[in-house]
Amino acid sequence: MTLSLTALIVLSATPTYELDGHTLKVPTPIVFETGKATLAPESDAAIEFVKRYLDDKPSISTLRVEVHSDEQADEKAAQTLSEARAAAVVNALTKKGADCRRLIAVGFGSSKPVAPNDTPENRARNRRTAFVNAALRNRLIGGMPLDGGGVAAPTPCP
């Protein structure tokens, strides 16, 4: 079988998606302005990647946007900020054309650390955004509720 030059170009332009469990591995991070729910410009590549994933995977009926924080801030403030940041990511995706009905914004605050909060590096690891496949063809994945046990943030989806 031989492929035309056009087919080779299209195939090479197709991104490879990797999952860790049900979590999409995004090649570049989502970055926010310090202490705010405002996306930094360096987040654009990650937003584009996730939008393309949604376009390429129509069977994923719900993608959960999870935002986590470290334990440096007041717990309530961390929870509120993580919800606002998750909503900001969903808003950015919908502005790129993603269907808001396929997205759920969820804040976890500091409730799910992946490292001890004992060094600046570990706190940075705990401040993260994850994109988790929550439903496939409208069926929940992995025995988790749609919100994954976090707090769903309001988004502008009707």
Secondary structure, DSSP 8 states (H G I E B T S, - for coil): ----HHHHHHHHHS----EETTEE--SS---B-TTSS-B-GGGHHHHHHHHHHHHH-TTEEEEEEEEE--SSS-HHHHHHHHHHHHHHHHHHHHHTT--GGGEEEEEEETSS-SS-TTSHHHHHHHSEEEEEEEEETTEESTT--TTTTSEE---S--
